[in-house]
Amino acid sequence: MIRLMAFIDGENLTARFEAMVKEGRQPRITPRPGTDIATVVHSQSNYVWSSATLRSTVHRETVKRVHYYTTFTGTINDMQSFEEIITRLGCHTHPVPLPLVPRVFLKAKSDTPCKSVDINICVDVLEYVRQEALDAVYLVTGDADYMPLVEAVMRAGKIVYVGALSSGLSRRLQYQADRFDLLDEIYFEG
């Protein structure tokens, strides 16, 4: 069985989701009958998640951990409460559901650009690869900034899956991965 860890760029996922909502897409607020497509949980400018995000992957691999990276503007106490919310969102995996492991970084202002998420995803992924703790990486982002990471993980002989929304999607990232999953149908109605 392939050991997989997922790394969610929550900041990118939230921004792309909100851009698509602004364009008129309807978020999935009810499960699709007869499928495992779940509802979307969203907090404006904070996070978005569907527990079905990894649904196409978990049947083939053993998901060891799901990390959710994002930034937060507020106090340390508020950030701790926010981390608890992220943990409870969870991920439906077989045979056991997994909590999301929050990796939240304080940000001075919500509109200030910050590279904490990108840098920490890269460091964490490369550390797991170096330790031989995984066979595959599932990266949820459409950001082309991750191309060097994808290439480095593949050079190390690991499998790379990418999942992303269509808004702002880097076509190069989409075609570089061993497999790409478009997440639009999970996060939006028809």
N, C-alpha and C positions, 0 to 999 in steps of 0.2 A: 504494500500500500504506500502511496506517495504521501510524504509528510508536507503539508502546506501551511503557510502562515499568510494571513491577509493583512495588508497595510492600506488603510483608508485615509486618503487626503480629504478629511472632512471639510476643511476650509474650501477646497476646490469644488467638492461635490455640492456643498451648500450654495456657493456662488453660482454654479452652473444651473442648479435646480431653480434658484430664484430668478435667474435670467430667462429660463424657459417659461416659468409662471408669468413673468412680466410680458412675454411674447404671446400669451394666451393659452398655453397648455394647461390642461386640467389635471391637478395632482390626483393620484389614486387614493381615494379616501375609503373605499370599500374593497374587500378582497374580490378577485375575479373568481366567479363560481367555477368549481371543478378543477381549480389549479392551486398551486402553492404560492401564488402571488399574494403577498400581504399588503396591508395598508402602509402608507407613508406617515412617518412621524416627523414633524417639522417645527422648529422654533426660529422665527425670523432672525436672520444674520448670525445665528448660533450653531444650528446643526440641522441635518436632514438624514433620515435613515429609513430603510425598509429591511426588515429581517430576512427578506428573500433575496438580498443583494448577491449572495454567493450561491444561489440555488442551482446554477448550472455546473458548479464545481464540486459541491460536497458529495455527489454520488460517486465520484471517481477517486477522490483524495480524502485523506484524513486531515481535517482542519484542526491544527494544534492550538492556534491562537488567532484572534482578530483584534488588531490594534486600530484605534480611531484617533487620528491626529487632528487637532484644531487649535485655534487661539481663542482667548477670552479676555474681555475688557471688564475689569471690576476688581473687587478686593480678593484677597487670598481665601477668606471664608466663603465668599460667593463662588469662587472657582472650585472649591472642594465640593460644594453642593452640585455644581454643574458637572463635575466628574462623576458623581453618583448617578446623575440622570443618564449620562452616556453609558455607564456600566449597565444600568437596568434596561437599556434599549435592546441589547442582546442580538444574537444571530441564531436563526434556526439552522442547526446543522444536525446531521445524522451520525450516530445515534443519540447524541446528547447536545442540547442547545448550549451555546457558548456565550458568556458575557462579552461585551466589547471592552477591551482594555484601553482606558482613556489615556491619551498623551496630550495634555492641555498646557498651552504656553500663554503666559500673561502678555498682553499687548497694551501699550499706553493708550492708544485711541483706536476705535473700531475702523476708522478710515485710513489708518497708517499701514503702508505695505510692510510685511514681515516675512522673513524667510525661515522662521523657526520650524514650521511644519515640514517644508521641503528638506531642510538640512537634517532634521532628526529622522525622517523616514529613511533617507539615504544611509545615515550612520547605522541605524538599527538593522536595516536589511543587510548591509555589508557585514555587520558583526555576526548576524545569524548565519550568513553564508560562510564566513571564515570559521565559525565554530562547527560547521557541518550539522546544524540543528534543523535544517529543512532541505527538502528536495525541490520545492516549488514555491514561488512567490505569486500571490494574487495582489496586484496593485490597482486600487480604485482611484483613478485620476485620468483626466484627459490632457494634462499639462505636459507639453513638450520638454520642459526642464528636466523631466525624469529619463530622457533618452540615454544619457551616460550611465545611469543606474541600471536600466534594462540591459544595456550592452554588457556592462561589467558582470551582472548576475548570469547572463547567458554564457559569457566567456568562462565562468566558473563551472559550467556544466549543469546549471540549474534550469528548471522550466519557469517561464514567465508568462503569467496570464494578466491581462489588463481588462478592466471593466470601466466604462465611462458613459456619461450622458453625451448626447450628440452636440450639445451646445459647447462651443469652444474646443472641440475635440481636435487634437493633433493627429492628422492622418498618418504621419510618420510613426507615431507611437502605436497607433492602431495596427499598422501592418508589420511592425517590428516584433511584436509579441508572438509567442508560440500560439496563443489563442486570444481572441478579443471578444468580449461580451458587451453588446450595446445594452445599456440599462434603462433606456427610455420606457419600455413596456412595463418595467417594474415600478417606476416612479410616476408614470402618467397614464391616464385613461387613453384608450384607442388612439 
